[in-house]
Amino acid sequence: MSIDNQIQVVLIDDDPHLRQALCQTLDLAGLKVLTLGEAAGLTARLSRDWPGVVVSDIRMPGMDGLELLAELHGQDPDLPVLLITGHGDVPLAVQAMRAGAYDFLEKPFASDALLDSVRRALALRRLVLDNRSLRLALSDRQQLSTRLVGHSPQMLRLREQIGALAATRADVLILGETGAGKEVVARALHDLSSRRSGPFVAINAGALAESVVESELFGHEPGAFTGAQKRRIGKFEFANGGTLFLDEIESMSLDVQVKLLRLLQERVVERLGGNQLIPLDIRIIAATKEDLRQAADQGRFRADLYYRLNVAPLRIPPLRERGEDALMLFQHFADEASSRHGLPLHELQPGQRALLLRHSWPGNVRELQNAAERFALGLELALDATPDNPSAGVLTSTQGGLSEQVEQFEKSLIAAELTRPHSSMRSLAEALGVPRKTLHDKLRKHGLNFANQSGDDE
């Protein structure tokens, strides 16, 4: 059984009378004390972030104080350990200090000396743990900046929310469009949590056939159904001690939703065909691209499950709302692809940047990543215009001089404006801020055509 973080001092001495006297001294000073008669097994009960100090006699049967010091510091070299020595054991005390003991007290010692040493050790321990926490927070922020690229306010807010939620035990519901990066966010929540050493199990509910979804998630016993010849451990049970990411949760049948609700409430799983309830220590991260509240109102999703999941929602902003993040992400993915394929890096030119910023990216980050891969390979990539995506153009990695880049930029601006409704050439020219004759010349030069919607060139 681990030692509670409320305990400030672990006191170890094989003499019960001295142990009781020292415990009383510390207790009267307002310190929470745990007393032990032997040192064996203590290290396994202390977490690396336990906020207290250890006070131990050196000479004890079984594991002595020096052995305990070595074992504790093998787990956490910064843990303060105060050693008590008998009269005449000063050489042993010197050895202990060289081995890393925080302090030593020679019997008999005054109560004030013990209290002073313990309080100084506790202050040092708090400082060490605060520094660790700050370093971990900095490391976490750096990890998030690498995984979730972008400087837009929306992405800064998302990284803050992930950092805050990762440290909790709360289940999370991720909301985001297709390709927005829901699994990346789920993985970040796991890797920045205390469960990082446990398994991360990702499963797409929409990709599972209805006939196998329950067996995949909950497992089954031999004979549970035709073809079930041996026991199968389900995904929930396999993720025990870690995190299970359940994507496209909106595609689960209502029957499976009932079982998921029970699992979320009771933290137990029952295999198909079995009678044993298996306790789980698991975090559930669900994700959806749909409005689950609307789905619940329409009877396609259980309302009670929706409210159970919606305690800690995380919304991933679509790429079209993130401004110049698209440029940063595109260059990031293009550089990665160039390095992976052993190709020279290509920098985006002004016209290409304008085209990327105008594109609405209906496929979000996944679409952009594919586009960046093609760009790195030197392949021509057409960004098609659609009713929801009014920009269009051709993106290639071709490099050129200043005049070529200016012409490419000019062509992309005119092409983008041509996708917008204009009743006349005059309207188009006014939108672009050029005379009509100049516009005619530029359309011919770039091979572009104006579809006159009114038949009036004016």
C-alpha positions in Angstrom: 0.0 0.0 0.0 1.5 3.4 -1.0 2.1 6.1 1.5 -0.4 9.0 1.4 0.9 12.3 0.2 -0.5 13.9 3.4 2.3 12.1 5.4 5.2 14.6 5.8 7.6 12.4 7.8 8.3 8.7 7.7 10.1 7.8 11.0 11.9 4.4 11.2 13.5 3.1 14.3 13.5 -0.4 15.8 13.4 1.0 19.4 9.6 1.4 20.1 10.2 3.8 23.0 12.4 6.2 21.1 10.1 5.8 18.1 7.1 6.9 20.2 9.0 9.8 21.8 10.2 11.2 18.4 6.7 10.7 16.9 5.2 12.7 19.7 7.7 15.5 19.2 7.0 15.8 15.5 3.2 15.4 16.1 3.1 18.3 18.6 4.9 20.4 16.0 2.0 19.9 13.6 3.7 17.4 11.3 1.9 14.3 10.0 4.0 11.2 10.8 4.1 7.6 9.9 6.2 5.4 12.2 7.8 2.1 11.1 9.8 -0.5 13.0 11.9 -1.6 10.0 13.1 -0.2 6.7 12.4 -3.1 4.4 9.7 -2.4 1.8 9.6 1.3 2.3 10.9 2.3 -1.2 8.2 0.4 -3.0 5.6 2.4 -1.0 7.0 5.9 -1.9 6.2 7.5 -5.2 8.9 9.6 -6.8 6.8 12.7 -6.1 6.0 12.0 -2.5 6.4 15.4 -0.8 7.9 14.3 2.6 11.2 13.3 4.2 12.5 10.1 5.8 14.1 10.0 9.3 15.8 6.7 10.0 18.2 5.1 12.6 21.3 3.8 11.0 21.8 0.6 13.1 18.8 -1.6 12.7 18.3 -5.4 12.2 17.6 -6.4 8.6 18.1 -3.4 6.3 20.1 -0.7 8.0 19.9 3.1 7.5 22.8 3.2 4.9 21.2 0.4 2.8 17.9 2.2 3.0 19.5 5.5 1.9 21.1 3.8 -1.1 17.8 2.2 -2.1 15.7 5.4 -1.7 18.2 7.4 -3.7 18.2 4.8 -6.4 14.6 5.7 -6.9 14.8 9.5 -6.2 18.2 11.0 -5.5 16.6 14.2 -4.3 14.6 12.7 -1.5 15.9 14.1 1.9 16.9 11.3 4.3 17.9 12.2 7.9 19.9 9.6 9.7 20.2 9.0 13.5 23.5 7.7 14.8 24.5 6.4 18.2 27.2 8.0 20.4 30.6 7.4 18.9 29.3 6.7 15.4 30.6 9.9 13.9 32.7 8.1 11.2 29.6 6.3 10.2 27.7 9.5 10.0 30.4 11.0 7.8 30.1 8.0 5.5 26.3 8.6 5.4 26.7 12.3 4.4 29.1 11.3 1.6 26.5 8.8 0.4 24.0 11.6 0.1 22.2 11.9 3.5 20.6 15.3 4.1 21.6 15.4 7.7 22.6 13.3 10.7 21.7 13.6 14.4 23.9 12.0 17.1 22.1 10.5 20.1 21.1 12.0 22.4 19.9 15.1 20.6 17.5 17.9 21.5 13.9 17.9 20.1 14.6 21.4 18.6 17.5 20.0 16.6 15.3 17.3 15.1 12.5 19.8 14.3 14.8 22.3 12.7 16.4 19.7 10.5 13.1 18.2 9.4 11.6 21.6 8.6 14.6 22.6 6.5 14.4 19.3 4.7 10.7 19.7 4.0 11.3 23.2 2.6 14.0 21.8 0.3 11.7 19.0 -0.8 9.0 21.5 -1.8 11.5 23.5 -3.8 12.7 20.3 -5.6 9.1 19.2 -6.5 8.1 22.7 -7.6 11.1 22.8 -10.0 10.3 19.3 -11.3 6.7 20.4 -11.9 7.9 23.5 -13.8 10.3 21.5 -15.9 7.6 19.0 -16.7 5.1 21.7 -17.6 7.7 23.3 -19.9 8.4 19.9 -21.5 4.7 19.3 -21.9 4.2 22.7 -23.6 7.1 21.9 -26.0 5.6 18.5 -26.8 2.2 20.1 -27.5 3.8 22.8 -29.7 5.5 20.1 -31.8 2.4 17.9 -32.1 -0.2 20.7 -32.5 1.5 23.2 -34.7 0.1 26.7 -34.8 0.1 30.1 -33.2 -3.5 31.1 -33.7 -5.6 32.0 -30.6 -7.7 28.9 -31.2 -4.7 26.6 -31.0 -3.1 28.3 -28.1 -6.4 27.8 -26.2 -6.6 24.2 -27.3 -3.1 23.5 -26.0 -4.0 25.1 -22.7 -7.1 23.0 -22.3 -5.1 19.8 -23.1 -2.5 20.7 -20.6 -5.1 21.3 -17.9 -7.2 18.1 -18.7 -4.2 15.8 -19.1 -3.4 16.0 -15.4 -6.9 14.9 -14.4 -8.7 11.6 -14.4 -11.7 13.0 -16.3 -13.0 11.3 -19.4 -12.9 13.6 -22.4 -15.1 14.1 -25.5 -13.2 15.5 -28.5 -15.3 17.4 -31.1 -13.9 18.0 -34.5 -14.4 17.7 -38.2 -13.0 14.9 -40.3 -9.2 15.2 -40.6 -8.9 17.8 -37.8 -6.5 15.7 -35.7 -8.7 14.1 -33.1 -6.4 11.1 -32.5 -3.4 13.5 -32.2 -5.2 15.3 -29.4 -6.2 12.0 -27.7 -2.6 10.8 -27.8 -1.4 14.1 -26.4 -3.8 13.8 -23.5 -2.5 10.3 -22.8 1.2 11.1 -23.1 1.0 14.1 -20.8 -1.0 12.3 -18.1 0.0 10.0 -15.2 -1.1 7.1 -17.4 1.7 7.7 -20.0 3.4 4.4 -19.0 0.2 2.5 -19.6 -1.3 1.4 -23.0 -2.9 3.8 -25.4 -5.5 1.8 -27.4 -7.2 3.5 -30.4 -10.3 2.1 -32.0 -12.6 3.5 -34.7 -16.1 2.4 -34.0 -17.2 3.4 -37.5 -14.8 0.8 -39.0 -16.1 -2.1 -37.0 -18.8 -4.4 -38.4 -21.9 -4.6 -36.2 -21.4 -8.3 -35.8 -18.0 -8.0 -34.1 -18.1 -4.6 -32.3 -19.2 -6.0 -28.9 -16.6 -8.7 -29.0 -13.9 -6.2 -30.0 -14.7 -3.8 -27.3 -15.8 -6.1 -24.4 -14.2 -9.4 -25.2 -15.8 -12.8 -25.0 -15.6 -16.2 -23.4 -15.4 -19.6 -25.2 -18.7 -20.6 -26.6 -20.2 -17.1 -26.3 -21.4 -17.3 -29.9 -20.8 -19.5 -32.9 -17.1 -19.5 -33.7 -15.9 -18.3 -30.3 -13.5 -21.1 -29.5 -11.3 -19.4 -27.0 -11.3 -16.4 -24.7 -10.7 -13.0 -26.2 -9.7 -9.9 -24.2 -11.6 -6.9 -25.4 -10.1 -3.4 -26.1 -11.4 -2.0 -22.9 -9.8 -4.7 -20.8 -6.6 -4.5 -22.9 -6.4 -0.7 -22.1 -6.6 -1.3 -18.4 -4.2 1.0 -16.6 -4.1 3.3 -19.6 -6.3 5.2 -22.1 -8.8 4.0 -24.7 -9.6 6.3 -27.6 -12.9 5.6 -29.2 -13.3 7.5 -32.4 -16.6 8.0 -34.4 -18.6 7.2 -31.3 -21.7 8.4 -33.0 -21.7 5.3 -35.2 -22.2 2.9 -32.3 -25.5 1.1 -32.0 -27.9 2.0 -29.2 -27.4 -1.5 -27.7 -23.6 -1.0 -27.5 -24.1 2.5 -26.1 -26.0 1.0 -23.2 -23.0 -1.2 -22.3 -20.6 1.7 -22.7 -22.7 3.9 -20.4 -22.5 1.1 -17.7 -18.8 0.8 -18.1 -18.3 4.6 -17.7 -20.4 4.7 -14.6 -19.2 1.5 -12.8 -15.7 1.1 -14.3 -16.2 -2.7 -14.8 -16.4 -4.8 -17.9 -18.2 -8.1 -18.5 -17.0 -10.3 -21.4 -19.7 -11.7 -23.7 -20.8 -15.1 -22.4 -19.2 -14.4 -19.0 -20.5 -13.7 -15.5 -17.4 -12.1 -14.0 -17.3 -8.3 -13.5 -13.7 -7.2 -14.2 -12.7 -3.9 -12.6 -11.0 -1.4 -14.8 -8.6 1.5 -14.2 -9.1 3.2 -17.5 -9.6 6.6 -19.1 -12.0 6.9 -22.0 -11.5 9.5 -24.6 -14.3 9.6 -27.1 -14.4 11.6 -30.4 -17.1 12.6 -32.8 -17.6 14.7 -35.9 -21.3 15.0 -35.3 -23.4 17.2 -33.0 -24.3 14.5 -30.4 -26.9 16.7 -28.7 -28.8 16.9 -32.0 -28.3 13.1 -32.6 -29.8 12.5 -29.1 -32.8 14.7 -29.9 -33.3 12.7 -33.0 -33.1 9.4 -31.1 -29.9 8.3 -32.8 -27.7 8.6 -29.7 -28.6 8.0 -26.1 -29.1 11.2 -24.2 -27.8 9.8 -20.9 -24.6 8.7 -22.6 -24.2 12.1 -24.2 -24.5 13.9 -20.8 -22.1 11.4 -19.3 -19.5 12.0 -22.0 -20.0 15.8 -22.2 -18.4 16.6 -18.9 -15.0 17.6 -20.4 -15.5 18.5 -24.1 -12.6 19.6 -26.3 -13.3 21.3 -29.6 -10.6 21.2 -32.3 -11.0 24.2 -34.5 -11.2 23.5 -38.3 -8.2 24.6 -40.3 -10.3 27.4 -42.1 -10.6 29.2 -38.7 -6.9 29.1 -37.9 -5.6 31.7 -40.3 -1.9 31.5 -41.0 -1.6 28.2 -39.1 -2.3 26.7 -42.5 1.0 28.1 -43.9 3.0 27.0 -40.9 1.5 23.5 -41.0 2.0 23.2 -44.7 5.7 24.1 -44.6 6.1 21.8 -41.6 4.6 18.8 -43.4 6.4 19.7 -46.7 9.8 19.8 -44.9 9.1 16.5 -43.2 8.2 14.9 -46.5 11.3 16.4 -48.2 13.5 15.0 -45.5 11.8 11.6 -45.6 12.2 11.3 -49.4 15.7 12.8 -49.5 14.6 15.7 -51.6 15.6 19.4 -51.4 13.4 21.7 -49.4 11.0 24.0 -51.2 9.9 27.3 -49.8 6.4 28.6 -50.4 6.3 31.6 -52.9 3.9 34.6 -52.3 1.3 33.3 -54.8 1.3 29.9 -53.3 0.9 31.3 -49.8 -2.1 33.4 -51.0 -3.6 30.3 -52.6 -3.2 28.2 -49.4 -4.7 31.0 -47.2 -7.7 31.3 -49.5 -8.4 27.6 -49.6 -11.0 26.5 -47.0 -9.5 23.0 -46.5 -12.7 20.9 -46.2 -10.5 17.9 -45.3 -8.7 19.9 -42.6 -5.2 18.9 -41.5 -5.3 15.5 -43.3 -6.0 17.2 -46.6 -3.3 19.8 -46.0 -0.8 17.1 -45.1 -1.5 15.2 -48.4 -1.1 18.5 -50.3 2.2 19.2 -48.6 3.4 15.7 -49.5 2.6 16.3 -53.2 4.2 19.7 -53.1 7.4 18.2 -51.6 7.5 15.6 -54.4 7.3 18.3 -57.0 3.8 17.2 -58.2 1.3 19.6 -59.5 -1.6 20.0 -57.1 -4.9 21.5 -58.1 -7.0 22.9 -55.3 -10.5 22.7 -56.7 -13.3 25.2 -56.2 -16.5 23.9 -54.7 -19.6 25.7 -53.4 -18.1 25.6 -49.9 -14.6 26.2 -51.1 -14.5 29.2 -53.4 -10.7 29.3 -54.0 -9.0 27.4 -56.8 -5.6 27.2 -58.3 -2.6 25.1 -59.0 0.2 24.6 -56.5 3.6 23.3 -57.5 7.0 23.5 -55.9 8.5 25.2 -58.9 11.0 27.9 -57.9 11.6 31.0 -60.0 12.9 34.5 -60.1 11.1 37.6 -58.8 9.2 38.3 -62.0 8.0 34.7 -62.2 6.9 34.7 -58.6 5.0 38.0 -59.1 3.2 36.6 -62.1 2.3 33.5 -60.3 0.9 35.5 -57.4 -1.0 37.7 -59.8 -2.5 34.7 -61.6 -3.6 33.1 -58.3 -5.4 36.3 -57.2 -7.2 36.7 -60.5 -8.2 33.0 -60.5 -9.5 33.2 -57.0 -11.6 36.3 -57.8 -13.0 34.5 -60.9 -14.6 31.9 -58.6 -16.7 34.6 -57.1 -20.0 35.8 -58.7 -19.6 38.9 -61.0 -22.3 40.2 -63.3 -19.8 41.9 -65.6 -16.2 42.5 -66.6 -16.5 45.9 -65.0 -17.5 44.3 -61.7 -14.5 41.9 -61.8 -12.1 44.8 -62.7 -13.4 46.9 -59.8 -13.0 44.0 -57.4 -9.4 43.6 -58.5 -8.7 47.3 -58.7 -7.5 47.4 -62.3 -8.9 49.0 -65.5 -11.0 46.8 -67.8 -8.4 46.9 -70.6 -5.6 45.9 -68.2 -7.8 43.0 -66.9 -8.5 41.8 -70.5 -4.7 41.7 -71.2 -4.0 39.9 -68.0 -6.7 37.3 -68.6 -5.2 36.5 -72.0 -1.6 36.4 -70.6 -2.5 33.9 -67.9 -4.9 31.8 -70.0 -7.9 32.6 -67.8 -11.5 33.2 -68.9 -14.3 35.3 -67.5 -17.7 33.6 -67.6 -20.0 36.6 -68.3 -23.2 35.8 -66.4 -25.3 38.6 -67.9 -24.0 38.7 -71.4 -23.0 42.3 -70.8 -19.3 43.0 -71.0 -19.9 46.3 -69.2 
